[in-house]
Amino acid sequence: MSTETESLRAEIEALIERFKTVQFACVNENNEPLASYAPFVRQDGDFYIYVSALAPHTAYLKTTPVASLLFIEEEQASRNLFARLRLILRCAVLEVGRDSQDYEAMLDRFADKFGPTIAMLRQLPDFSLLRLEITSGRFVKGFGAAYTVTDKTFNQLQQITGK
């Protein structure tokens, strides 16, 4: 991995580390869009969210299992609101079954990160654990500084150049 790639990867990881929740967009079977957010944890480059069937985004994510995640620099921290630092990731969505060996381990990670609320949510039958696997993405540092994300560990980044 080149020094530039290592530096970019560190910047991406630092941006993600600023947040406990992720903003995301999804669509239903009629291609009607919905924007939402959810608390997340990461494991092996994948993002996990624990969501209720009472929230419209859960049905959207299950029936049309794709999502776009957004991690974006806070407005107050940005030098230029037209060029905010951001990471946009396209993801495939997979439900983690309650009988899966990963299910309890991931909920333990949620409990470690988010505290006692998870103990209550674990008891509710309408909650689902969803894994969001990165398929591609874009990291934007500012004007003329955008990179294509080609793997979920951010070890392969290609600068986007205009033609």
C-alpha positions in Angstrom: 0.0 0.0 0.0 1.4 3.4 -1.0 2.0 6.2 1.5 -0.8 8.2 -0.1 -3.2 5.3 0.2 -2.3 4.8 3.8 -2.8 8.5 4.5 -6.2 8.5 2.7 -7.3 5.3 4.6 -6.3 7.0 7.9 -8.4 10.0 7.0 -11.4 7.8 6.1 -11.1 5.9 9.3 -10.8 9.1 11.3 -14.0 10.5 9.6 -16.0 7.3 10.5 -14.7 7.3 14.1 -16.3 10.7 14.6 -19.8 9.1 14.5 -21.9 6.7 16.4 -24.7 6.9 13.9 -24.7 6.7 10.1 -27.0 8.5 7.7 -28.3 6.4 4.9 -30.6 6.3 1.9 -32.7 3.3 0.7 -35.5 2.7 -1.7 -38.6 0.5 -1.6 -39.7 -1.9 -4.3 -41.3 1.1 -6.2 -38.0 3.0 -6.1 -39.4 5.5 -3.6 -36.5 6.9 -1.7 -36.1 7.3 2.0 -33.3 8.9 4.0 -32.8 7.9 7.6 -30.1 7.1 10.2 -29.2 4.4 12.7 -26.6 3.7 15.3 -23.9 1.3 13.9 -21.0 -0.9 14.8 -18.3 -2.2 12.5 -16.8 -5.6 12.1 -14.3 -6.7 9.4 -15.1 -3.7 7.3 -18.9 -4.2 7.4 -21.4 -2.0 9.1 -24.1 -3.4 11.3 -27.4 -1.6 12.3 -30.1 -2.8 14.7 -33.4 -1.5 13.5 -37.1 -1.9 14.3 -39.8 -3.2 11.9 -41.8 -0.1 13.0 -39.4 2.1 11.1 -40.2 2.4 7.4 -36.5 2.1 6.5 -36.4 -1.5 7.9 -38.9 -2.7 5.3 -37.2 -0.8 2.6 -33.8 -2.3 3.4 -35.3 -5.9 3.6 -37.3 -5.7 0.4 -34.7 -3.8 -1.7 -31.5 -4.8 0.0 -29.3 -1.9 -1.0 -28.3 1.2 0.8 -26.1 4.3 0.5 -24.3 5.3 3.6 -23.1 8.9 4.3 -20.5 10.1 6.7 -20.1 13.9 6.3 -18.0 16.5 8.0 -20.0 18.7 10.4 -21.0 22.0 8.9 -19.3 24.0 11.7 -16.0 22.2 11.0 -16.1 22.8 7.2 -14.1 25.5 5.6 -16.5 25.5 2.5 -20.0 24.0 2.7 -19.8 23.2 -1.1 -16.8 20.9 -0.5 -17.4 19.2 2.8 -15.2 16.1 3.6 -17.4 13.1 3.1 -17.5 9.3 2.5 -20.4 7.8 0.5 -20.6 4.0 0.5 -22.9 1.8 -1.6 -23.8 -1.4 0.3 -25.6 -4.7 -0.1 -27.9 -5.4 2.9 -28.1 -8.8 4.5 -30.2 -9.8 7.5 -28.3 -11.5 10.3 -30.6 -14.2 11.6 -31.2 -14.6 15.3 -29.9 -18.2 15.1 -26.7 -17.0 13.5 -23.5 -17.3 15.6 -22.8 -13.6 14.7 -26.1 -12.3 16.1 -25.4 -12.4 19.8 -21.7 -11.3 19.4 -22.8 -8.3 17.4 -25.5 -7.3 19.9 -22.8 -7.6 22.6 -20.8 -5.1 20.6 -23.8 -2.8 20.3 -24.3 -3.1 24.1 -20.6 -2.2 24.7 -20.9 0.9 22.5 -24.5 2.1 23.3 -25.1 0.9 26.8 -28.2 -0.5 28.6 -30.7 0.5 25.9 -29.6 -2.5 23.9 -30.6 -4.9 26.7 -34.2 -3.6 26.4 -34.1 -3.6 22.6 -32.8 -7.2 22.5 -36.1 -8.3 24.1 -38.2 -6.8 21.4 -39.2 -9.2 18.6 -39.5 -6.5 15.9 -35.8 -5.6 15.9 -33.5 -6.9 13.1 -29.8 -7.0 12.8 -28.7 -6.0 9.3 -25.2 -6.2 7.9 -24.2 -3.6 5.3 -21.4 -4.8 3.1 -19.6 -2.1 1.1 -19.7 -2.7 -2.7 -18.2 0.6 -3.8 -17.9 4.2 -2.7 -16.4 7.6 -3.0 -14.3 9.6 -0.6 -14.3 13.4 -1.2 -11.7 15.6 0.4 -12.8 18.8 -1.4 -12.8 20.4 -4.8 -10.9 18.2 -7.3 -9.9 15.7 -4.6 -12.2 12.7 -4.9 -11.3 9.0 -4.7 -13.2 5.8 -5.7 -13.4 3.3 -2.9 -12.9 -0.2 -4.3 -12.8 -2.4 -1.2 -14.3 -2.5 2.2 -11.0 -2.0 4.1 -10.2 1.2 2.2 -6.8 -0.3 1.1 -7.6 0.4 -2.6 -8.5 4.0 -3.5 -8.3 5.5 -7.0 -8.3 9.2 -7.6 -11.1 10.4 -9.8 -9.9 12.6 -12.6 -12.0 14.8 -14.8 -11.8 14.4 -18.6 
